[in-house]
Structures are given as structure tokens and as C-alpha cells.
Amino acid sequence: MSPSVYDTAQMLRFQPPAEGVWSAVDWLLGQQRSDGGWGDPAMPLHRDIPTLAAVLALREYCMRRETRLAIHDGMAFLRKQASLWSSMDRDDLPVGGEIVLPALLEQLDGDGVVHIPRKPYSELMSFGERKRASVARLPAVPGMPWNHCWEITGTDPRGKLIDGSGGVSHSPAATAAWVNEASHYPELADTVVRARQFLANAERACGMGIPGVTSTIYPFERYEQLFALYALQIGGILKDPHLEKGVTPIVKALAGALSPKGIAMSDHFLQDGDDTAAAVMLLHEFGHPVDLSVLYRFQCDDHFVAYAGEMHPSATVTARCIHALRVMGKDVAPFQRFLLDRREPDGRWTVDKWNRSWLYTTGHAAIALLGSPYEQEVREALEAVIVSQNRDGGWSTHGPSNLTETAYAVLMLGYLEHEGVTHPGVSPALDRAFAWMLREYRPFERPESKVRVWIAKELYRVDRIDTIFELSAMVMLARRQEKARGGALRAA
């Protein structure tokens, strides 16, 4: 998991590292961009949360001039950003943004020195109030998504909030805040020890080796397994004999982990529709019996959700559920129409709750529409991807070509080609992409230097998942090239 500005800032506020804070402070300062903000410019509205958290953390360590300048520039950035929120679309929000962002603004106002006008945030704040009211009615039990923002919403550090991982709902920030509160209760001493170990594990998960610099989600082992194998499946290499030794024990483990309620990103979190759909499809592929009622648990009228009660659904969750049901011979027409209603006039799907790349969303949607009356819509999606290929052969939805989004495009085009969707532009696009990917691939390069497409409280990268998407695309292209050469030799 890539290191998180937001969670690192909250660690500095709630649980500063015993080894000293300055390495983490320096890392935080190093993440500030030239415009004064923190976070990835690919998603402008996703920058306020890490920027606010960074400013709040740095105010506690502002004895150095460079820190004071960073705070000043961060505040200037936030004032400029405010106008963007007046035209907010809830589909553009970071996960939990409607709860986290208003609270951070209030905390910033608490010093009586700085105030950011609230009018541009009125719709966000109204949405957040409705969400808070909804969440307040939910039970305080471990491993639940609504406690992932406990650093904002929490007041009572009950021991039962700690799940089997040792943390609060897989959030380092929430767990750090819980430890800060729970440390005042002697009866929670043993649980606090477990929570501190969770924080140490989450810190190691981002691989930076800097005390206090941590990831934004931990643990996530089922998420890694399922999405990695899904990438292999889309690439047509899941059952390659070379991979059998690695794949077989993972499939066995996932079969054991899938319960009648579904499967989650780890064994200690609430089951979700996205991971469950990937598991159902994977286990079906390997001949394991699957009761489809486990997937229909996540149906909400004409679509599917990751978690019950979501206020804005995800196109890719519905698309993955459609894919799973379609390969198992079920009627998916009503759900396909839900996807079509979210399609842009140019043939793309541009918005998703969990991934910022329209290439990811469009690829999932096109695969979900295969075998339906919507051949023209699939073709238009394919053409939208082909015409967006950069001159160098790669793809990107923001900035120069990158391997991850190129892999999304390649896997979509290759999968559609394999399923019999023909288009004269596919073959030259894939040939150019393969040449570019081979030139650009850098094994074991630090993930912090790579693109971040996954959405949480800020954008993040899960390096093993993203790398396997990239490798699956390259292996698929290599196989395709070998097949073409073999056909040419036989013809000769």
C-alpha cells in the first residue's frame, strides 16, 4: 500500500512515533506540491482532505520556518479550492469525504486564527449530516465500514470496536485516534497494546521504513488475492500451468474464506459485493460449487452495492456482479440497463466510487455488456479507448502514459477481441501498447513513484494488485504475439 498523507498526518496528531516525529514531518513536507496542496492533482476534490490533515498536523510542529511556510501555502491552496465545492457531484467524493472534510474544516477553525468560508461546502455539509444521521443508527461492532472514520466520529473508545486485525475498521487514522482516547482507561490496556501493534503493522505495510508514515488501509489480503486473480482471469492466463503452483493454494484459501454472507477485503472486515463477485467468478472457474444467493445479497433494485446503505453506487461493482452472473448463465438485462444509464455520450463510463480511471470503469462496463443486445455500445466503448491511446503507445487519464492505466486498456481490448468483438483498430493499438510497455516496465520500482488510481480518503496504490494488472496485460500481449507468429509460420 502506498504511504498516506492523510493517515500519516493523523498519526502525527494522535500517536506521534516514539522514535521521534521529525522524519515523518520531513516526509510530510516533501509531499507538498508546488501549488501548496497535498494529494494527487488527478482528482482535485480529493486533495482537500490530505491537505487539511497535513496543515493540522504541521501546526503542532511549526517551530521551523519551512513548516510555517508550508502551512501558509497549504491554507492558500484550501482557500482557492473552496469554489470547486459549490458545484460538487457526490460521485466525485473521496470515501467518507462528506463526514471527514466538514469535520477537518471545523478543527481548522478551532484556533480562531483561520476561517474558510462555508458557503461553497453547503451541499457537502448537508450530505454529510444525512450520512452522519444514518451512521449513528448503526451498531458499534468491529470491522464495519462506518467506523473507518472513527477519528472523526468517535467519542467512546469501546474495546469491542477493535477487530481481529487489532485495529478500528482497518484504518490507521481511526486506530490512532482510538488509542489516544483508550489510553486513559486502565481496563483497556491490553487492547491498546494490540492496537499499537496494528499501527506498527500498518506502517510496515507501506514499506517506507519511516516511523509514523503509514498506509491508508490495513489489512487487505483478500482484496489483494481476489483482484490479482481477477486480473489474471481477464488476461486469460489464470490457468496457465506456470502459475498453477501459486494460484491453486490461493483459490483453496478463498473457497474457505467465502461465507454465506460473502467475502471481505480481509477476514476481519464486513463482506462486500465487489470482492464477493470476484470470488464467485473465480471459484466457478475452478469448479467450486457456489450458491448465488451470496451475490444477490448485495443487489439493490437494478444494481449492486459494495455495502448496504451506500448513498451513491459504484458502476464497477455492478459491472463485476453482472460479469459473474453472466458467466453462470443468469439473466442480467436489468442490471445492464443500470450501466447504460451511467454511460457518457462519447461511449465512456467516467465515474466510479472506488477507482478514478475511466479506463478501468469503461473496461468493466464493456465486459459486463458482452452477450447482450448492446453490441453498438460495446463497440463505442472500444473505440473510445482506442482513440484515447497516446502517441507513445500507452494510455493515461491524467498526465503522461502509465503502466497501470495502459494495462486497463490493454486487458479490455484483449478480452473483447478474445470474445469475438472485431475492430480494425484493436490489433495496431495492442501492438503499439506492447512495445511501449516493454520499454517502460521497471521491475521492483518503488510504488510511490507510480500512478495512484484507487479511491479511499485519498488516492492510493496497492502495488501487488496494480503490478499484476500490468504483468497480466504484458503476458497476454506476449501470448497474442506468439500466436500470431505461429500462425504466420504455419501459413508460410
Order of alpha helices (4+ residues) and beta strands (2+ residues): alpha-alpha-alpha-alpha-alpha-alpha-alpha-alpha-alpha-alpha-alpha-alpha-alpha-beta-beta-alpha-alpha-alpha-alpha-alpha-alpha-beta-beta-alpha
